[in-house]
Amino acid sequence: MPDTLFLALSHWRRVGRIPRLAAPQTFNEFILQRCRNPEPHWTLLADKLAVREFVKERIGEEHLIELIATPDVFDRAVFDALPTAFVMKANHGCGYVRIVEDKQRVSFEELSCLANQWLAEDFSRASRERHYRPIKPKLYFERLLLDCNGHVPADLKMNMFGRDANGKPIIYAGIVSDRFGTPHGDVFDVDWNRVDIAVGHYPQSRVPLPVPPHWDEIIRLATRLADGLGFVRVDLYVPDGKVFFGELTFTPGAGVFPFHPDRIDYEWGRLFKDMLDEERRTNLKDFN
């Protein structure tokens, strides 16, 4: 099925309306447009291994999760050399994550089968996010991040919409807490006020989460990473106040992510359009 037809049908089925691909208005419609017409540099920055050099240059190597191994072939010798706890990932898409807290509870055969399945997949075909297509699949292993209580830290997803007229960053931070247990999803603005937005199928926390330690520093680092990229979602982990980079996402939800309430799709669409308009004005000034 042609990409345009596939995306339109997926949007209609998931979001509930036919998208205006030629003249987008909602956030999802702008993301669909991006899926069809990616910028060349998105491929490099969406590659979870290649992007590490970009992160190192922008905010420093100390914000990268330690790499344990990037094997060309995952064999038993590689498995035996891994520490007791680690995370297995693949670089060429989203969702390729397997947390191993105790290697004694998992077999090489199980991980090898999963790794082969990941590496055989063309992630770009699943939702027609074209910038993933050129990425050469690669398996890698990272240190398992845990907080002081031994828990996997929450995934902080910073939706970066540039700055307002006063120069203040426009950020909506989604946080999925207890992701591998009983997950809850919440969204906060740049001042850490909870916004009434449902994060996928996750219920909101009964009590709003406290502002993360060093929130100002988190904003600074996310803004530095997003600088010059237009809209981007910057994913971070913040165990015990330390900030670690997760990934950069240019097409979150692949343009078929239903918002609850639906008006947020239009509100974020206006923010997206404002960013594009500002980019055009800046480029015109530079040209003149």
ChimeraX attribute file (.defattr): number of C-alpha atoms within 10 A of each C-alpha:
attribute: neighborCount
match mode: 1-to-1
recipient: residues
	/A:1	6
	/A:2	7
	/A:3	15
	/A:4	15
	/A:5	10
	/A:6	13
	/A:7	26
	/A:8	19
	/A:9	17
	/A:10	20
	/A:11	22
	/A:12	14
	/A:13	12
	/A:14	12
	/A:15	18
	/A:16	12
	/A:17	12
	/A:18	14
	/A:19	24
	/A:20	15
	/A:21	17
	/A:22	9
	/A:23	10
	/A:24	19
	/A:25	19
	/A:26	24
	/A:27	24
	/A:28	28
	/A:29	26
	/A:30	23
	/A:31	26
	/A:32	29
	/A:33	23
	/A:34	18
	/A:35	25
	/A:36	16
	/A:37	12
	/A:38	18
	/A:39	13
	/A:40	9
	/A:41	10
	/A:42	18
	/A:43	20
	/A:44	17
	/A:45	21
	/A:46	22
	/A:47	24
	/A:48	21
	/A:49	19
	/A:50	14
	/A:51	17
	/A:52	21
	/A:53	13
	/A:54	15
	/A:55	21
	/A:56	14
	/A:57	10
	/A:58	14
	/A:59	16
	/A:60	13
	/A:61	16
	/A:62	13
	/A:63	18
	/A:64	17
	/A:65	17
	/A:66	14
	/A:67	14
	/A:68	17
	/A:69	17
	/A:70	17
	/A:71	12
	/A:72	9
	/A:73	11
	/A:74	17
	/A:75	12
	/A:76	13
	/A:77	10
	/A:78	13
	/A:79	16
	/A:80	11
	/A:81	10
	/A:82	16
	/A:83	14
	/A:84	13
	/A:85	15
	/A:86	20
	/A:87	17
	/A:88	21
	/A:89	22
	/A:90	22
	/A:91	23
	/A:92	27
	/A:93	22
	/A:94	15
	/A:95	11
	/A:96	15
	/A:97	14
	/A:98	15
	/A:99	18
	/A:100	18
	/A:101	16
	/A:102	11
	/A:103	16
	/A:104	10
	/A:105	8
	/A:106	11
	/A:107	11
	/A:108	17
	/A:109	12
	/A:110	9
	/A:111	16
	/A:112	16
	/A:113	10
	/A:114	14
	/A:115	21
	/A:116	12
	/A:117	10
	/A:118	22
	/A:119	17
	/A:120	9
	/A:121	13
	/A:122	17
	/A:123	21
	/A:124	17
	/A:125	12
	/A:126	10
	/A:127	17
	/A:128	20
	/A:129	26
	/A:130	19
	/A:131	26
	/A:132	25
	/A:133	16
	/A:134	13
	/A:135	19
	/A:136	11
	/A:137	19
	/A:138	19
	/A:139	21
	/A:140	20
	/A:141	20
	/A:142	19
	/A:143	18
	/A:144	20
	/A:145	19
	/A:146	16
	/A:147	14
	/A:148	9
	/A:149	9
	/A:150	8
	/A:151	13
	/A:152	20
	/A:153	21
	/A:154	21
	/A:155	20
	/A:156	23
	/A:157	24
	/A:158	28
	/A:159	24
	/A:160	26
	/A:161	23
	/A:162	24
	/A:163	16
	/A:164	12
	/A:165	6
	/A:166	6
	/A:167	8
	/A:168	10
	/A:169	17
	/A:170	18
	/A:171	23
	/A:172	22
	/A:173	24
	/A:174	23
	/A:175	24
	/A:176	23
	/A:177	21
	/A:178	15
	/A:179	15
	/A:180	11
	/A:181	9
	/A:182	10
	/A:183	16
	/A:184	20
	/A:185	21
	/A:186	23
	/A:187	25
	/A:188	20
	/A:189	16
	/A:190	17
	/A:191	12
	/A:192	17
	/A:193	14
	/A:194	17
	/A:195	13
	/A:196	13
	/A:197	18
	/A:198	18
	/A:199	19
	/A:200	14
	/A:201	11
	/A:202	15
	/A:203	14
	/A:204	20
	/A:205	13
	/A:206	7
	/A:207	6
	/A:208	13
	/A:209	15
	/A:210	8
	/A:211	11
	/A:212	14
	/A:213	14
	/A:214	14
	/A:215	16
	/A:216	12
	/A:217	13
	/A:218	21
	/A:219	17
	/A:220	14
	/A:221	22
	/A:222	24
	/A:223	20
	/A:224	13
	/A:225	21
	/A:226	21
	/A:227	14
	/A:228	11
	/A:229	13
	/A:230	16
	/A:231	21
	/A:232	21
	/A:233	25
	/A:234	22
	/A:235	20
	/A:236	23
	/A:237	23
	/A:238	21
	/A:239	20
	/A:240	14
	/A:241	14
	/A:242	14
	/A:243	21
	/A:244	20
	/A:245	23
	/A:246	18
	/A:247	20
	/A:248	23
	/A:249	22
	/A:250	25
	/A:251	22
	/A:252	20
	/A:253	14
	/A:254	23
	/A:255	26
	/A:256	24
	/A:257	18
	/A:258	19
	/A:259	17
	/A:260	14
	/A:261	10
	/A:262	12
	/A:263	12
	/A:264	16
	/A:265	19
	/A:266	17
	/A:267	14
	/A:268	19
	/A:269	20
	/A:270	16
	/A:271	20
	/A:272	22
	/A:273	19
	/A:274	16
	/A:275	18
	/A:276	16
	/A:277	12
	/A:278	14
	/A:279	14
	/A:280	12
	/A:281	12
	/A:282	12
	/A:283	11
	/A:284	10
	/A:285	9
	/A:286	8
	/A:287	7
	/A:288	6
